[in-house]
Amino acid sequence: MDFRDSAEETAFREEVRAFVAENLPSAFRSREPEWGMFNTSRGRTVITPEDNRTWRKRLAARGWIAPAWPKSYGGAGMDIGRQFIFNEEMAEQRAPGAGGIAVGWSGPTIMTHGTEEQKARFLPGILSGEETWCQGFSEPGAGSDLASLQTRAVRDGDDYVVNGQKIWTSGAHVSQYMILLARTDPDAPKHRGISFFVLDMKSPGINIQPLINILGDHSFNQVYFDNVRISRANVIGEENRGWYVGATTLDFERSSIATSVQMGHVVGELVRFARNVEGGANRARQQRGLRAELAERTVEAQVARLLSYQVISMQKRGLIPNKEASVAKLYTSELDQRMMRTGMHLLGLYGQLPDREGPRVPLSGRMPRGYMASTTATIGGGTSEIQRNIIATRGIGLPRG
């Protein structure tokens, strides 16, 4: 593994740093660090949808809204190394990265399987940063076993009529479009009777119900479809081949470097609190075990970063980091929970004070939010159980149970 940048990569790293320094909206600059991999809290600074749109537009104007997309489709055409540098520098400066459902799933799928009309209709809105997309895949009975989905799309002339339910749909309440998997042939084997649609979220018959998480935040939703009509023109790829269409991806870097960087930010803040705040310093001195915990978390944050470097090193050599990506995800997910537990130990009872102003509220009250948010780290993005199965079967060749 070579940790050094080439001369060209060094220049690109400086270019990314300068762009972020000049263009990141002030609301992002003044926000406090996030706690927890899936914590949507921004401390006391409120990030509005307009702040996010402004930042996406500035990325789009620079041509960086879609780093991995080919230049022929309006993307940045970055190779794996530059994608890694871009994501690492964005994370270091706590800038929201490019990506999301639109860039990561919708665009690549439309580029690969869509008609020229579909490309002309949908890709410009993604590249401009104007449109938000959500993903209608998971259902109450179809999560890890996604091919068991039961939402139906029945052909009716030039339309399909959709009935069913999706769950855990991030951002459905603020999205213009959804990429939707629905069953179009109930008699076919479960992987073969599914089609891939683009759904206009303003269509009649869509009912979005919020799912409020343990933090009181609204990001997830349940989405119900009651005779929702989708034109045949919005089918991507062949009918009943949606499972294979949905597996489309580009050559994205898979290092999870942003999460690794965040782990370093969190432990750094905990160490600074223990050093500089009287209560934290006294508590850390009084409890040798707590000092050891902080040391362990510091080392583990560096290990997480090295695992990310291993993944990107393999990708740069043209290798597929299958088990290695799962190891990195598993490690950082569980580290997130250990990190939050250490924070709660450090702050003691004061760590339970909520997110509000007050002389006795340490770290702006973000610790209890981060602690609660960390419970989802080993579920979201692929459960720890699934990651361990991948490591066992694909990584070290153990037989399936």
Residue pairs with C-beta under 8 A, 6 or more apart in sequence:
1 309
1 310
1 313
2 313
3 309
5 13
5 85
9 81
9 82
9 85
12 82
12 85
12 86
13 85
13 89
16 85
16 86
16 89
16 90
17 89
17 93
19 62
19 64
20 89
20 90
20 93
20 95
21 93
23 55
23 58
23 62
24 55
24 93
24 95
25 51
25 54
25 55
27 45
27 46
27 47
27 48
27 51
28 47
28 51
28 55
28 94
28 95
28 96
30 45
31 42
31 43
31 45
31 47
31 94
32 42
32 43
32 44
32 45
32 364
32 366
33 43
33 94
33 262
33 265
33 266
33 269
33 366
34 41
34 42
34 94
34 262
34 370
35 41
35 266
35 340
35 343
35 366
35 367
35 369
35 370
35 373
36 336
36 340
36 369
36 370
36 371
36 372
36 373
36 374
36 377
37 259
37 262
37 332
37 333
37 336
37 373
37 374
37 376
37 377
37 380
38 373
38 374
38 376
38 377
38 380
39 215
39 369
39 370
39 373
39 374
40 215
40 217
40 219
40 373
41 215
41 217
41 355
41 366
41 369
41 370
41 373
43 355
43 364
43 366
44 355
44 357
44 364
49 174
52 96
53 129
53 130
55 95
55 96
56 65
56 98
56 129
56 130
57 128
57 129
57 130
59 65
59 98
59 129
60 127
60 128
60 129
63 74
63 75
63 76
64 76
64 86
64 98
65 98
65 103
65 126
65 127
65 128
65 129
66 73
66 74
66 75
66 76
66 98
66 103
66 107
66 126
66 127
67 75
67 76
67 78
67 82
67 83
67 86
67 87
67 98
68 75
68 76
68 78
68 83
68 250
68 251
68 252
68 253
69 75
69 76
69 77
69 103
69 107
69 108
69 111
69 127
69 250
70 77
70 111
71 77
73 107
73 111
73 119
73 123
74 123
74 124
74 127
75 127
78 86
80 251
80 253
80 312
80 315
80 316
81 312
81 316
83 252
83 253
84 253
84 255
84 257
84 312
86 98
87 97
87 253
87 255
87 257
87 258
88 257
88 258
88 261
90 96
90 97
90 98
90 258
91 97
91 257
91 258
91 261
91 262
92 261
94 265
97 258
100 132
100 133
101 133
101 134
101 135
101 170
101 171
101 179
102 126
102 131
102 132
102 133
102 177
103 126
104 249
104 252
105 133
105 135
105 179
105 246
105 248
105 249
106 122
106 126
106 133
106 177
106 179
106 198
107 122
107 123
107 126
107 127
108 248
108 249
108 250
109 179
109 196
109 236
109 237
109 245
109 246
109 248
110 118
110 119
110 122
110 123
110 198
110 236
111 119
111 123
112 248
113 196
113 236
113 237
113 245
113 248
114 122
114 236
114 237
117 233
118 198
118 233
118 234
118 236
122 177
122 198
125 131
125 176
126 133
131 176
131 177
132 171
132 174
132 175
132 176
133 175
133 176
133 177
133 178
133 179
134 169
134 170
134 171
134 172
134 175
134 177
134 178
134 179
134 201
135 169
135 170
135 178
135 179
136 151
136 166
136 169
136 172
136 178
136 179
136 180
136 181
136 199
136 223
137 146
137 149
137 166
137 179
137 181
137 246
138 146
138 166
138 167
138 168
138 169
139 148
139 149
139 150
139 151
139 164
139 165
139 166
139 167
140 165
140 167
141 148
141 150
142 148
142 149
142 150
143 168
144 383
144 386
146 181
147 190
147 191
147 194
147 243
148 190
149 164
149 181
149 182
149 183
149 194
150 164
150 183
151 162
151 163
151 164
151 165
151 166
151 180
151 181
151 182
151 183
151 225
152 162
152 163
152 164
152 182
152 183
152 184
152 186
153 160
153 161
153 162
153 182
153 183
153 184
153 195
153 197
153 230
154 160
154 161
154 163
154 184
155 184
156 229
158 231
158 232
159 229
159 230
159 231
159 232
160 182
160 184
160 195
160 197
160 229
160 230
160 232
160 235
161 227
161 228
161 229
162 180
162 182
162 197
162 199
162 205
162 225
162 227
162 228
162 229
162 230
163 225
163 226
163 227
163 228
164 182
164 224
164 225
165 222
165 223
165 224
165 225
166 180
166 222
166 223
166 225
167 211
167 220
167 222
167 223
168 211
168 220
168 221
169 178
169 208
169 220
169 221
169 222
169 223
170 219
170 220
170 221
171 219
171 221
172 178
172 201
172 208
172 221
172 223
173 208
173 210
173 218
173 221
175 201
176 200
176 201
176 202
177 198
177 199
177 200
177 201
178 198
178 199
178 201
178 223
179 196
179 197
179 198
179 199
179 236
179 246
180 196
180 197
180 198
180 199
180 230
181 194
181 195
181 196
181 197
181 242
181 243
181 246
182 194
182 195
182 197
182 242
183 193
183 194
183 195
184 193
184 194
184 195
184 239
184 240
184 242
185 192
185 193
185 240
186 193
187 193
188 240
191 243
192 240
192 241
192 243
193 240
194 240
194 242
194 243
194 246
195 235
195 237
195 239
195 240
195 241
195 242
196 235
196 236
196 237
196 241
196 242
196 245
196 246
197 230
197 234
197 235
197 236
197 242
198 230
198 234
198 236
199 206
199 228
199 230
199 234
200 234
203 228
203 229
203 230
204 228
204 229
205 225
205 226
205 227
205 228
205 229
206 223
206 224
206 225
206 228
207 223
207 224
207 225
207 226
208 221
208 222
208 223
208 224
209 221
209 222
209 223
209 224
210 218
210 220
210 221
211 218
211 220
211 221
211 222
212 218
213 219
213 220
213 376
214 372
214 373
214 375
215 369
215 372
215 373
236 242
236 245
237 244
237 245
238 245
251 315
253 311
253 312
253 315
254 311
254 315
254 321
254 325
255 308
255 309
255 311
255 312
255 315
255 325
255 328
256 308
256 311
256 325
256 328
256 329
256 332
257 305
257 308
257 312
259 304
259 332
259 336
260 301
260 304
260 305
260 307
260 308
260 328
260 332
261 305
263 300
263 301
263 304
263 305
263 332
263 335
263 336
263 339
264 301
264 302
264 305
266 301
266 339
266 343
266 370
267 294
267 297
267 298
267 301
267 339
269 363
270 294
270 297
270 339
270 342
270 343
270 346
271 294
271 298
273 280
273 346
273 347
273 362
273 363
274 280
274 281
274 283
274 284
274 294
274 346
275 281
277 362
279 348
279 350
279 362
280 346
280 347
280 362
283 290
283 346
283 348
284 290
284 291
284 294
284 346
285 291
287 345
290 342
290 345
290 346
293 342
293 345
293 346
294 342
294 346
297 335
297 338
297 339
297 342
300 335
300 338
301 335
301 339
303 331
304 328
304 331
304 332
304 335
307 324
307 327
307 328
307 331
307 332
308 328
310 321
310 324
310 328
311 321
311 324
311 325
311 328
314 320
314 321
314 324
315 321
322 390
322 394
322 395
323 390
323 391
323 394
323 395
323 396
326 382
326 387
326 388
326 390
326 391
326 395
327 387
327 391
327 395
329 381
329 382
329 387
330 384
330 387
330 388
330 391
332 377
333 377
333 378
333 381
333 384
333 387
334 377
334 378
334 384
336 374
336 377
337 374
337 375
337 377
337 378
339 374
340 367
340 370
340 371
340 373
340 374
341 371
343 351
343 363
343 367
343 370
343 371
344 351
344 352
344 367
344 368
344 371
347 362
347 363
347 367
350 360
350 361
350 362
351 362
351 367
351 368
351 371
352 368
353 360
353 361
353 362
353 365
353 368
354 361
354 365
354 368
355 364
355 365
355 366
355 368
355 369
356 365
358 365
378 384
392 398
393 399
393 400
